[in-house]
Amino acid sequence: MKEIGFFDYFVGSLTVLPWAVVIWKAYQPKKGWQEVLGILLALFFGWLSTDLILRLHPILWPEADFTPKKKVSMLTQTAHLAFIQAGITEETFKIFFIMILSFVLGYDKKTKTFSPNVVLFGSFVAMGFSFIENTHYIAREPEEKKLDLFFARTIHSSNIHLLINLCFAFFLLKSNQQSEFAGKRLYIIFGFILSVLQHGVVDFLLIPGSTIGLWIATSLFVGIWVWVVNDWRTFVVEEKNLVIAESDFTTE
């Protein structure tokens, strides 16, 4: 395997930079220590998730090429890669770290509610993960194909990782509306299941490399973006405006 150098990491960072700017500008963090620390830890945990998966992959699936005695259909191979190796594995690691950050830096123990800054944690864990994953994919690609893969990983891979983990973060915020612990837990579990399904369906469409699959996956991106933007207005913009209004009222 080709050794990954500084330039490879630089190119990999460019695949997530546009999305990082979008989230930063949209959220407009106060630059308080919790938000800045949370973003840095999220990037680190995203990197750690990828590194752990890369190390565990040959142990969990030593024969990922599906060449046992019994023949396996292409559909089965694709479904296994999309939903098991990618969907369940990657989302389990990412969401595990998102939950840690959310409970440590984004959870109010008195009101038992999550803060809107959990969307920052979800977003930057996803981007830390995509940064390392994209770097590995681009580094091992032949020179003549690197540019095409760069755009593909920027537009599709980084995009979908961000959208999936944003959706999960919004389920954390939606759980605030539940007064009982069982209701909150149900929202979080459903958010995890949805993340796995979203990841699996997109990869199932993209792995074969067909044009129709690419267009369907792109349509799915657009649909999830509409969902995310609507939730962003409700659970981030309105919530932050409410906090500002309350703080202004108490200082008068």
Salt bridges, closest charged atoms under 4 A:
ASP8 OD2 - LYS2 NZ 3.05
ASP51 OD2 - ARG55 NE 2.81
GLU90 OE1 - HIS161 NE2 3.82
GLU90 OE1 - HIS199 NE2 3.30
GLU91 OE2 - LYS94 NZ 2.93
GLU91 OE2 - HIS199 ND1 2.71
GLU133 OE1 - ARG153 NH2 2.88
GLU133 OE1 - HIS161 NE2 3.14
ASP203 OD2 - HIS199 NE2 3.32
ASP231 OD2 - LYS174 NZ 3.02
